[in-house]
Amino acid sequence: MIEVPPNPAKAKSMLEAAERRLQFIKKVPVTEESADIVSEKCYDSFRMLGDALLIARGKKSARQGHHRTALNELLTLHARTELPLTTLLNLQELRRKIEYDGYQATISEAENAITVTNTCFQPLLEAVRKEIKK
């Protein structure tokens, strides 16, 4: 981890982009053909929250495994969610399998990704916004 000057403006911009992207992806009908995209983009929205939190805290991951670092940063938040935040690691694993192993996500997995997103994204988004304002 490298320390860098905190950049609240960039962090805020990333939050807005994650939220915008997620609003769009929730409109995509979940089918066999769209399951991969829906699953990946749900995960990417959480990763972007983690990246924004890192940027707001003046940190930058300078190694392989950046995605894990971003998610781990989210796990440090005290956000109340109906599902454990460690559920995000399952989304990360699904995304890794899709991206690097050629795995085809199922409709059920995509629907689960949406459930996790509907349950956890908003509380995490608000927690990251509070951090940025500090």
Sequence and secondary structure as in RCSB ss.txt:
>XXXX:A:sequence
MIEVPPNPAKAKSMLEAAERRLQFIKKVPVTEESADIVSEKCYDSFRMLGDALLIARGKKSARQGHHRTALNELL
TLHARTELPLTTLLNLQELRRKIEYDGYQATISEAENAITVTNTCFQPLLEAVRKEIKK
>XXXX:A:secstr
 EE    HHHHHHHHHHHHHHHHHHTTS   TTTHHHHHHHHHHHHHHHHHHHHHHTTEE  SS HHHHHHHHHT
TS    SS TTHHHHHHHHHHHHHHH     HHHHHHHHHHHHHHHHHHHHHHHHHHH 
